[in-house]
């Protein structure tokens, strides 16, 4: 049986942490190693962790340098053939681990696999179902984003990378996927494995405007990488426009519609199909600039309600 190591980085998310832990422990997979790295929480998380401490292969609570450092600590402790991390506000759906382990056992050439993912709100209500497609290294360089909680990695391939770059705080997972995709086959599995929680305190909302800068850093690093540069050269305009589009999306989420519109227009100039594929960013930015942001929010809420019916 394939041994699977799951790492949960945790810091002051007591309101969600127990559901995360239970979603791992309830996987009903015998060869499971669960590691929890807490950054010195002071919100009651420690009491929850201690409640399950005999279920962890290893856990610690101490100050650290942030999410990337915590996960890298977990990587260093992991002994499984397959490794994944699950943030302390997300959760696995039943049989996610066994399904991923089966895929690795049947596909020895695969370095990471990814399923589909639910997007849920602070109360755990689903408002979107994210269904991905089979991607290539070139697609990743063009910022085709994969939901991190739905990803599992082969540890032997992970060990050939530098792990998570601690200077990244937002697209650190995407940068790692690119490194892994250089080392073997990536595979999409059309099953829903996890749920990612979107709430006001999550960094994808609280610090949305900072995401775009990291997209541009990834492109710069790829251009300087002798192995990645030729791949990037074939999709250069699409990749540059995609970085601008990522920037536009998160600027919009961060409440900066004028900057979002400017970034989207830059994407349009560079590679029109990439920008036009997300016309909703353009429309939303205009609505916000015209003072109709509340209308946009009502439309989104109506869409959420229809999805939940």
C-alpha positions as CSV (number, residue, x, y, z in Angstrom):
1,X,0.0,0.0,0.0
2,X,1.3,3.4,-1.0
3,X,2.2,5.5,2.1
4,X,0.8,9.0,2.0
5,X,2.0,12.0,4.1
6,X,-0.4,14.9,4.7
7,X,1.0,18.1,6.2
8,X,-1.3,20.8,7.7
9,X,0.3,24.2,8.4
10,X,-1.7,26.0,11.0
11,X,-1.8,29.5,12.5
12,X,-4.8,31.0,14.4
13,X,-7.6,29.4,12.5
14,X,-9.3,27.5,15.3
15,X,-12.7,28.0,13.9
16,X,-11.9,25.8,10.9
17,X,-9.0,23.7,12.1
18,X,-11.0,20.8,13.6
19,X,-12.9,20.2,10.4
20,X,-9.6,20.1,8.5
21,X,-8.1,17.6,10.9
22,X,-11.1,15.4,10.9
23,X,-11.2,15.4,7.1
24,X,-7.8,13.8,7.1
25,X,-8.3,11.4,9.9
26,X,-11.6,10.2,8.4
27,X,-10.0,9.2,5.1
28,X,-10.1,5.6,6.1
29,X,-6.7,5.0,4.6
30,X,-4.4,2.8,6.7
31,X,-1.0,4.0,5.3
32,X,-1.6,7.6,6.2
33,X,1.0,9.8,8.0
34,X,-0.4,13.1,9.3
35,X,1.9,15.9,10.3
36,X,0.8,19.2,11.7
37,X,3.0,22.3,11.9
38,X,1.5,25.1,13.9
39,X,3.1,28.6,14.0
40,X,2.5,29.3,17.6
41,X,-1.3,29.9,17.5
42,X,-2.9,31.7,20.5
43,X,-6.6,31.5,19.5
44,X,-7.4,28.1,20.9
45,X,-5.9,26.1,18.1
46,X,-3.5,24.4,20.5
47,X,-6.3,22.9,22.5
48,X,-7.8,21.4,19.3
49,X,-4.4,20.0,18.2
50,X,-3.8,18.4,21.6
51,X,-7.2,16.7,21.4
52,X,-5.9,14.8,18.4
53,X,-2.2,14.6,19.2
54,X,-2.1,10.8,19.4
55,X,-3.3,10.7,15.8
56,X,-0.4,12.8,14.4
57,X,2.9,11.2,13.3
58,X,4.5,14.5,14.3
59,X,3.3,17.9,15.5
60,X,4.8,21.1,16.8
61,X,3.7,24.5,17.8
62,X,6.3,27.2,17.5
63,X,6.9,30.6,15.9
64,X,8.0,30.3,12.3
65,X,8.5,32.4,9.2
66,X,5.1,31.8,7.7
67,X,3.2,29.2,5.6
68,X,6.1,28.2,3.3
69,X,8.5,27.6,6.1
70,X,5.9,25.5,8.0
71,X,5.1,23.3,5.0
72,X,8.8,22.8,4.3
73,X,9.3,21.6,7.9
74,X,6.5,19.1,7.2
75,X,8.2,18.0,3.9
76,X,11.4,17.4,5.8
77,X,9.5,15.1,8.2
78,X,7.4,13.3,5.6
79,X,8.2,9.6,4.9
80,X,5.4,8.8,2.5
81,X,5.9,8.0,-1.2
82,X,3.1,10.5,-1.8
83,X,3.0,14.0,-0.1
84,X,0.4,16.7,0.0
85,X,-0.5,19.6,2.2
86,X,-3.9,20.8,3.4
87,X,-4.2,24.2,4.8
88,X,-6.0,24.6,8.2
89,X,-9.1,26.2,6.6
90,X,-9.6,23.7,3.8
91,X,-10.7,20.0,3.9
92,X,-10.7,16.8,2.0
93,X,-13.7,15.0,0.8
94,X,-14.1,11.2,1.5
95,X,-11.7,8.9,-0.3
96,X,-9.5,11.6,-1.7
97,X,-6.3,10.1,-0.3
98,X,-7.1,6.5,-1.4
99,X,-8.1,7.8,-4.9
100,X,-4.8,9.7,-5.3
101,X,-2.7,6.8,-4.0
102,X,-4.3,4.5,-6.5
103,X,-3.5,6.9,-9.4
104,X,0.2,7.0,-8.3
105,X,0.4,3.2,-8.0
106,X,-1.1,2.8,-11.5
107,X,1.1,5.5,-13.1
108,X,4.7,5.3,-12.0
109,X,5.8,8.0,-14.4
110,X,3.5,10.6,-12.8
111,X,5.1,13.2,-10.5
112,X,1.9,15.0,-9.4
113,X,-1.8,14.4,-9.7
114,X,-4.7,16.8,-9.2
115,X,-8.4,16.4,-8.9
116,X,-11.3,18.9,-8.9
117,X,-12.2,21.1,-6.0
118,X,-15.2,22.8,-4.4
119,X,-15.1,26.4,-3.4
120,X,-16.9,27.0,0.0
121,X,-17.7,30.0,2.1
122,X,-16.9,30.6,5.7
123,X,-19.9,28.5,6.8
124,X,-18.9,25.6,4.5
125,X,-21.6,26.2,1.9
126,X,-20.5,25.4,-1.7
127,X,-20.7,28.3,-4.1
128,X,-18.7,26.9,-7.0
129,X,-17.4,23.7,-8.3
130,X,-14.0,24.0,-9.9
131,X,-13.4,21.4,-12.7
132,X,-10.0,21.4,-14.2
133,X,-8.5,20.0,-17.3
134,X,-5.3,18.2,-18.3
135,X,-2.5,20.8,-18.3
136,X,1.0,21.0,-19.6
137,X,4.1,22.7,-18.4
138,X,3.4,25.5,-20.9
139,X,-0.1,25.9,-19.5
140,X,1.3,26.3,-16.0
141,X,3.7,29.0,-17.3
142,X,0.6,30.7,-18.6
143,X,-0.9,30.6,-15.1
144,X,-3.5,28.0,-15.6
145,X,-4.2,27.7,-11.8
146,X,-4.8,24.4,-10.0
147,X,-6.6,24.4,-6.7
148,X,-3.8,23.5,-4.2
149,X,-5.9,21.3,-1.9
150,X,-6.6,19.0,-4.8
151,X,-2.9,18.3,-5.5
152,X,-0.8,15.2,-4.4
153,X,2.9,14.9,-5.2
154,X,5.4,12.1,-5.5
155,X,8.0,12.7,-2.8
156,X,10.9,11.5,-4.9
157,X,10.1,14.2,-7.4
158,X,9.5,16.8,-4.7
159,X,13.0,16.1,-3.2
160,X,14.5,17.1,-6.6
161,X,13.0,20.6,-6.1
162,X,13.9,23.3,-3.6
163,X,10.5,22.9,-1.9
164,X,8.4,26.0,-1.4
165,X,10.2,29.3,-1.9
166,X,9.9,31.1,1.4
167,X,10.0,34.5,-0.4
168,X,6.7,33.7,-2.0
169,X,3.5,34.1,-0.1
170,X,0.7,33.8,-2.7
171,X,1.7,31.8,-5.7
172,X,4.2,29.6,-3.9
173,X,2.2,26.5,-4.8
174,X,2.0,27.4,-8.5
175,X,5.8,27.9,-8.6
176,X,6.2,24.4,-7.1
177,X,3.9,22.9,-9.7
178,X,6.1,24.3,-12.4
179,X,9.2,22.8,-10.8
180,X,7.6,19.4,-10.5
181,X,6.2,19.5,-14.1
182,X,9.8,19.8,-15.3
183,X,10.6,16.5,-13.7
184,X,7.8,14.2,-15.1
185,X,4.2,13.8,-16.1
186,X,1.4,15.6,-14.4
187,X,-2.1,14.1,-14.5
188,X,-5.6,15.4,-13.9
189,X,-8.2,13.0,-12.4
190,X,-11.8,14.0,-13.0
191,X,-12.9,13.5,-9.4
192,X,-13.6,16.1,-6.7
193,X,-11.1,15.6,-3.9
194,X,-11.2,18.7,-1.7
195,X,-12.8,22.0,-0.7
196,X,-11.1,25.3,-0.4
197,X,-12.6,27.8,1.9
198,X,-12.9,31.5,0.8
199,X,-13.4,33.9,3.7
200,X,-12.6,37.4,4.7
201,X,-9.4,36.5,6.6
202,X,-8.0,34.2,3.8
203,X,-5.0,35.7,2.1
204,X,-6.7,35.3,-1.3
205,X,-9.1,38.0,-0.1
206,X,-7.3,39.9,2.6
207,X,-4.1,40.6,0.5
208,X,-5.4,40.0,-3.0
209,X,-3.7,43.0,-4.6
210,X,-0.3,41.4,-3.9
211,X,-0.8,38.3,-5.9
212,X,0.1,39.8,-9.3
213,X,3.6,40.8,-8.4
214,X,4.4,37.2,-7.8
215,X,3.1,36.2,-11.2
216,X,5.6,38.6,-12.8
217,X,8.4,37.2,-10.6
218,X,7.6,33.6,-11.8
219,X,7.9,34.8,-15.4
220,X,11.2,36.4,-14.7
221,X,12.5,33.3,-13.0
222,X,11.4,31.1,-15.9
223,X,13.1,33.4,-18.4
224,X,16.3,33.0,-16.5
225,X,16.1,29.2,-16.2
226,X,17.9,27.5,-19.0
227,X,15.4,24.6,-19.0
228,X,12.2,26.7,-18.8
229,X,13.2,29.5,-21.1
230,X,12.7,27.5,-24.4
231,X,9.2,26.4,-23.2
232,X,8.3,30.0,-22.2
233,X,9.5,31.3,-25.5
234,X,6.9,29.3,-27.4
235,X,4.0,30.9,-25.4
236,X,5.6,34.2,-24.4
237,X,2.8,36.5,-25.3
238,X,0.1,34.3,-23.8
239,X,2.2,33.9,-20.6
240,X,2.8,37.7,-20.3
241,X,-0.9,38.4,-20.9
242,X,-1.9,35.7,-18.4
243,X,0.3,37.3,-15.7
244,X,-1.5,40.6,-16.4
245,X,-4.9,38.9,-16.2
246,X,-4.0,37.2,-12.9
247,X,-2.9,40.6,-11.6
248,X,-6.2,42.2,-12.8
249,X,-8.3,39.5,-11.2
250,X,-6.7,39.9,-7.8
251,X,-6.6,43.7,-8.0
252,X,-10.3,43.5,-8.5
253,X,-10.7,41.2,-5.5
254,X,-8.6,43.6,-3.5
255,X,-10.9,46.5,-4.2
256,X,-8.8,48.3,-6.8
257,X,-10.9,48.4,-9.9
258,X,-9.0,51.1,-11.8
259,X,-5.7,49.2,-11.4
260,X,-7.6,46.0,-12.4
261,X,-8.9,47.6,-15.5
262,X,-5.5,48.8,-16.5
263,X,-4.0,45.3,-16.0
264,X,-6.7,43.7,-18.0
265,X,-6.2,46.2,-20.9
266,X,-2.5,45.4,-20.8
267,X,-3.4,41.7,-21.2
268,X,-5.7,42.7,-24.1
269,X,-2.8,44.5,-25.9
270,X,-0.4,41.7,-25.4
271,X,-2.6,38.7,-26.3
272,X,-6.3,39.5,-27.0
273,X,-7.6,35.9,-26.7
274,X,-6.2,35.6,-23.1
275,X,-7.9,38.8,-22.0
276,X,-11.2,38.2,-23.8
277,X,-11.5,34.8,-22.1
278,X,-12.1,36.7,-18.9
279,X,-14.3,39.5,-20.0
280,X,-16.0,39.3,-16.6
281,X,-12.9,41.0,-15.1
282,X,-13.4,43.9,-17.5
283,X,-17.1,44.2,-16.9
284,X,-16.7,43.9,-13.1
285,X,-14.0,46.6,-13.0
286,X,-16.2,49.0,-15.1
287,X,-19.2,48.3,-12.8
288,X,-17.1,49.2,-9.8
289,X,-15.7,52.3,-11.3
290,X,-19.3,53.4,-12.2
291,X,-20.4,52.9,-8.6
292,X,-22.3,49.8,-9.5
293,X,-20.2,47.4,-7.5
294,X,-23.2,46.6,-5.3
295,X,-25.1,45.4,-8.4
296,X,-22.2,43.1,-9.2
297,X,-22.3,41.7,-5.6
298,X,-26.0,41.0,-5.9
299,X,-25.5,39.2,-9.1
300,X,-22.8,37.1,-7.6
301,X,-24.9,36.3,-4.5
302,X,-27.8,35.3,-6.8
303,X,-25.4,33.0,-8.7
304,X,-24.3,31.5,-5.4
305,X,-27.8,30.9,-4.2
306,X,-28.7,29.1,-7.5
307,X,-25.7,26.9,-7.2
308,X,-26.7,25.9,-3.7
309,X,-30.3,25.0,-4.6
